[in-house]
Amino acid sequence: MTSPFSVRTIPQFDRLLRRLDRQHPELTGVSAEALTILRTDPYNRSRQHDISKLTGVSPREGGQYRLRLGRLRYRDDIERREVILYYCGLGCEETYRENLVILSFHRAAVHGRVLCSTHASP
């Protein structure tokens, strides 16, 4: 097996992780597991981990790769032999639904369509 990768974090990731540790102390072990996975197999060549390369994301745009471990999501980039962690947070179906609704309204506004109206019809 190849030599392990080094893992570096950005300040925003450190803040997010501290907040998660305060709010969800049971997730500390999951973060340690994520670091182990990213040090040994960040490209998921073994196909043992839930790591995906995201489409439409360029390097240094907040993470080309996503690692899912239970409820936690990590976003990272890989540069040579270094993994750079940008984001960690809880994955929640409600969050995804809210983001889809916001995206739908934004796209409708861009194209000049009205999705719903609060005005009474005459």
C-alpha positions in Angstrom: 0.0 0.0 0.0 1.2 3.5 -0.7 2.4 5.9 2.0 -0.3 7.8 3.9 -1.5 11.2 3.0 -1.1 14.2 5.3 -4.3 16.0 6.4 -4.6 19.8 6.8 -7.6 21.9 7.9 -8.6 25.5 7.2 -9.7 27.7 10.1 -13.4 27.5 9.0 -13.2 23.7 9.3 -11.7 24.0 12.8 -14.5 26.3 13.9 -17.2 24.0 12.5 -15.6 20.9 14.2 -15.4 22.7 17.6 -19.0 23.7 17.4 -20.0 20.1 16.5 -18.0 18.7 19.3 -19.7 21.0 21.8 -23.2 20.3 20.5 -22.7 16.5 19.7 -19.9 15.0 21.9 -20.9 11.5 20.7 -19.5 12.4 17.3 -15.9 12.9 18.4 -15.0 9.2 17.5 -16.5 9.7 14.1 -14.2 12.6 13.4 -11.2 10.5 14.4 -12.4 7.8 12.0 -12.7 10.3 9.2 -9.1 11.5 9.7 -7.9 7.9 9.6 -9.8 7.2 6.3 -8.5 10.4 4.7 -4.9 9.7 5.7 -5.0 6.2 4.2 -7.5 6.2 1.3 -8.8 9.6 0.3 -9.6 8.6 -3.3 -11.5 5.5 -2.0 -9.5 3.1 -4.2 -10.4 0.3 -1.9 -14.2 1.0 -2.4 -14.7 0.5 1.4 -15.8 4.1 2.2 -18.6 6.4 1.2 -16.4 9.0 -0.7 -17.7 10.7 -3.8 -16.0 13.1 -6.2 -18.5 16.0 -6.6 -19.3 17.2 -10.1 -19.1 20.9 -11.0 -16.7 21.7 -8.1 -13.2 22.9 -9.0 -10.2 22.5 -6.7 -10.1 25.0 -3.9 -13.9 25.8 -4.2 -14.7 24.2 -0.9 -13.9 20.6 -1.5 -14.1 18.4 -4.6 -14.7 15.2 -2.5 -17.3 14.3 0.1 -17.0 11.7 2.8 -20.1 10.5 4.5 -19.8 8.8 7.9 -23.2 8.2 9.4 -24.8 11.7 9.8 -21.5 13.6 9.3 -20.4 15.0 6.0 -16.8 16.2 5.2 -15.7 18.1 2.2 -12.1 18.0 1.1 -9.6 18.6 -1.8 -6.6 16.4 -2.5 -3.4 18.1 -3.7 -0.5 15.6 -4.3 -0.1 13.8 -1.0 -2.1 16.3 1.1 -5.8 16.3 2.0 -7.3 19.7 2.8 -10.5 19.7 4.8 -12.9 22.5 4.2 -16.2 21.5 5.8 -17.7 19.2 8.3 -21.4 19.2 9.3 -24.4 17.1 10.0 -26.3 15.7 7.0 -30.0 16.0 7.5 -32.8 15.4 5.1 -34.5 18.6 6.2 -31.5 20.6 5.2 -31.4 19.1 1.8 -35.2 19.8 1.3 -34.8 23.4 2.4 -31.8 23.9 0.0 -33.8 22.4 -2.9 -36.8 24.8 -2.2 -34.5 27.8 -2.0 -32.7 26.7 -5.2 -36.1 26.2 -7.0 -37.2 29.7 -6.0 -33.9 31.2 -7.1 -34.1 29.5 -10.5 -37.7 30.6 -10.9 -36.8 34.2 -10.1 -33.9 34.1 -12.6 -36.2 32.9 -15.3 -39.1 35.3 -14.4 -41.5 32.6 -13.3 -43.8 32.8 -10.3 -44.1 29.6 -8.3 -46.7 30.7 -5.9 -48.7 33.8 -5.2 -50.0 35.2 -1.9 -52.3 37.7 -3.7 -56.0 36.9 -4.0 -57.2 36.6 -7.5 -59.6 39.4 -8.6 
